[in-house]
């Protein structure tokens, strides 16, 4: 159709690129913060999944996380994701929620948490991009979105990173035209 409308038009040659992005909605198991949630997760694995192995894994991961050991958390797959993408030559964009006192609909973490601060330092040190994953309530609140971006900028700076620009993607893909 384009050739018919503009027969002399020449397309520039393009090199295919891969852009890997990740919305960081759940960076670790919710049971990592709460013994009660860890027990509910373990019970769910026993009743719904009929898996004692997953139940034990959930409890071990929860206890280890509270001791500062993240490697047993089955939800925390950042090292694997980074290793795979770096071997493939990909740079990953991680869209982080930047909510203070998050509501359940948004997330379970805050950027100031030690575990998230360690994650941000790792992402910055390995040369990946950080972007804003605007909260559910920020759609209609430009001031709130600006505060969330300021919070992300501060967290990235504390992690030793420098970014001129921050990409963004709304949580729950909410938007108004």
C-alpha positions in Angstrom: 0.0 0.0 0.0 2.9 2.4 0.8 4.6 1.6 -2.5 1.4 2.4 -4.4 0.9 5.7 -2.6 4.6 6.7 -2.6 6.5 4.6 -5.2 9.8 6.4 -4.7 9.8 6.1 -0.9 12.9 4.2 0.4 12.9 2.6 3.8 16.0 3.0 5.8 17.6 -0.3 6.6 17.1 -1.4 10.2 19.0 -3.7 12.4 16.6 -5.8 14.5 16.8 -5.1 18.2 15.4 -6.8 21.3 14.1 -4.6 24.1 13.5 -6.6 27.3 11.4 -5.0 29.9 10.1 -6.1 33.3 7.4 -4.7 35.5 8.6 -5.2 39.0 5.3 -5.9 40.7 6.3 -8.7 43.0 10.1 -8.7 43.6 10.0 -11.3 46.3 7.5 -13.7 48.0 5.0 -11.9 50.2 5.8 -14.5 52.9 9.3 -12.9 53.2 7.8 -10.1 55.2 5.2 -11.9 57.3 5.2 -15.2 59.2 1.4 -15.3 58.9 1.5 -14.9 55.1 4.3 -17.5 54.9 2.1 -20.0 56.9 -0.9 -19.2 54.6 1.3 -19.8 51.5 2.6 -23.1 52.9 -0.9 -24.2 53.7 -2.0 -23.3 50.2 0.8 -25.4 48.8 -0.3 -28.3 50.9 -4.0 -28.1 50.2 -4.2 -26.7 46.7 -1.0 -27.9 45.1 -0.7 -31.1 47.3 3.0 -30.3 47.5 4.9 -30.7 50.8 8.0 -29.7 48.9 6.6 -26.3 47.9 5.2 -25.8 51.4 8.7 -26.4 53.0 10.3 -24.2 50.3 7.9 -21.4 51.1 8.7 -21.6 54.9 12.4 -21.9 54.4 12.4 -19.0 52.0 10.4 -16.9 54.5 12.7 -17.6 57.4 15.9 -17.1 55.3 14.6 -13.7 53.9 14.0 -12.4 57.4 17.6 -13.4 58.2 18.8 -11.4 55.1 19.3 -14.4 52.8 17.4 -13.9 49.6 18.6 -16.9 47.5 15.9 -19.3 48.7 13.0 -17.1 47.6 11.4 -18.7 44.5 9.9 -15.4 43.4 13.2 -13.5 43.3 14.6 -14.5 39.9 16.6 -11.3 39.2 20.0 -12.9 39.1 18.8 -15.6 36.6 17.0 -12.9 34.5 20.1 -10.7 34.4 22.5 -13.6 33.6 20.4 -14.8 30.7 19.9 -11.4 29.2 23.5 -10.3 29.6 24.7 -13.5 27.9 22.3 -12.6 25.0 23.6 -9.1 24.9 20.4 -7.5 26.1 20.0 -4.6 28.4 16.8 -4.8 30.5 14.5 -2.0 31.5 13.0 -2.6 35.0 9.9 -0.6 35.8 9.7 -0.1 39.6 6.8 1.0 41.6 7.7 4.0 43.8 4.9 4.0 46.3 5.2 5.0 50.0 2.9 2.9 52.2 1.6 0.9 49.2 -1.9 -0.3 49.1 -2.6 -3.9 48.3 -3.6 -3.2 44.8 -0.2 -1.7 44.0 2.6 -3.8 45.5 4.2 -5.2 48.5 7.4 -3.3 48.6 8.9 0.2 49.1 12.1 1.4 47.4 13.6 2.3 50.8 13.5 -1.3 52.0 17.0 -2.8 52.4 16.2 -5.7 50.1 15.0 -3.4 47.3 17.9 -1.0 47.8 20.2 -4.0 47.3 18.3 -4.9 44.1 18.6 -1.4 42.8 22.3 -1.3 43.5 22.7 -4.6 41.6 20.7 -3.4 38.6 22.6 -0.1 38.4 26.0 -1.8 38.8 25.2 -4.2 36.0 24.2 -1.4 33.7 20.5 -1.9 33.3 17.8 0.8 33.0 15.3 1.7 35.7 11.9 3.2 34.9 8.8 4.2 36.7 5.8 1.9 37.0 3.2 4.5 38.0 0.9 3.3 40.8 -2.7 2.5 40.3 -3.8 5.8 41.8 -1.4 8.0 39.8 -3.4 7.8 36.6 -5.5 10.8 37.5 -3.1 12.5 39.9 -0.1 14.2 38.1 1.3 15.4 41.4 1.3 11.9 42.8 3.0 10.6 39.6 5.6 13.4 39.9 6.3 12.4 43.6 6.7 8.8 42.6 9.2 9.7 39.9 11.1 11.9 42.4 11.2 8.9 44.8 12.6 6.7 42.1 15.2 9.3 41.1 16.3 9.5 44.7 16.5 5.7 45.1 18.5 5.3 41.9 20.9 8.0 43.1 21.3 6.3 46.4 22.1 3.1 44.6 24.9 4.9 42.8 23.1 5.3 39.4 22.8 8.2 37.1 20.0 8.4 34.5 19.1 11.4 32.4 15.7 10.0 31.5 13.3 7.6 33.0 10.9 5.6 31.0 7.4 4.9 32.4 4.6 2.4 32.2 1.4 2.5 34.2 0.5 -0.2 36.6 -2.5 -2.3 35.4 -2.1 -0.6 32.0 -4.6 2.1 33.0 -4.6 5.3 30.9 -7.0 7.9 29.5 -6.7 9.2 25.9 
